[in-house]
Amino acid sequence: MSYVVAVPEVVAAAATDLAGIGSTLNAANVAAAVPTMGVLAAGADEVSAAVAALFSAHARTYRALSTQVAGFHAQFVQAHARAGSTYATAEAANASPSAAVQQDVLGAINVPSRHRSAGAPTTRSSRKHPPDAGSSFSPTSRRAGPSESSDPFDSS
């Protein structure tokens, strides 16, 4: 038996939240792309040109990685949404058989009581003879337990 507990609505909400996070990251990447496309050298010297080239190389590497991460994120969101749909389908499929089994069990339990009610009555009130005069049974008598308390949960 599997011990996974998943609420399909929560999984679907998480997929929506993940999609929102992806949209925010994409907007930040687009905003950062323009200023980092080509970093200009601060001065005409070769050190400034080398620093600008280094920053431009880092920007290109970042854009390549962010494109890969965006693709991975999109696949992750799709997988999460599919998982939520799969859980919802499984819950719906499992709800019907369990309800049918429950009805079968209740039907099997209630069969003897239906047969009794259809046949001769079996209650004490249907006896032709009253209980013996020496019997301790009376409709108002109670059966006292070990603590003589009427509350079965009272431990005093």
Secondary structure by P-SEA (a helix, b strand, c coil): cccccccaaaaaaaaaaaaaaaaaaaaaaaaacccccccccccccaaaaaaaaaaaaaaaaaaaaaaaaaaaaaaaaaaaaaaaaaaaaaaaaaaaaaaaaaaaaaaaaaaaaaaaaacccccccccccccccccccccccccccccccccccccc
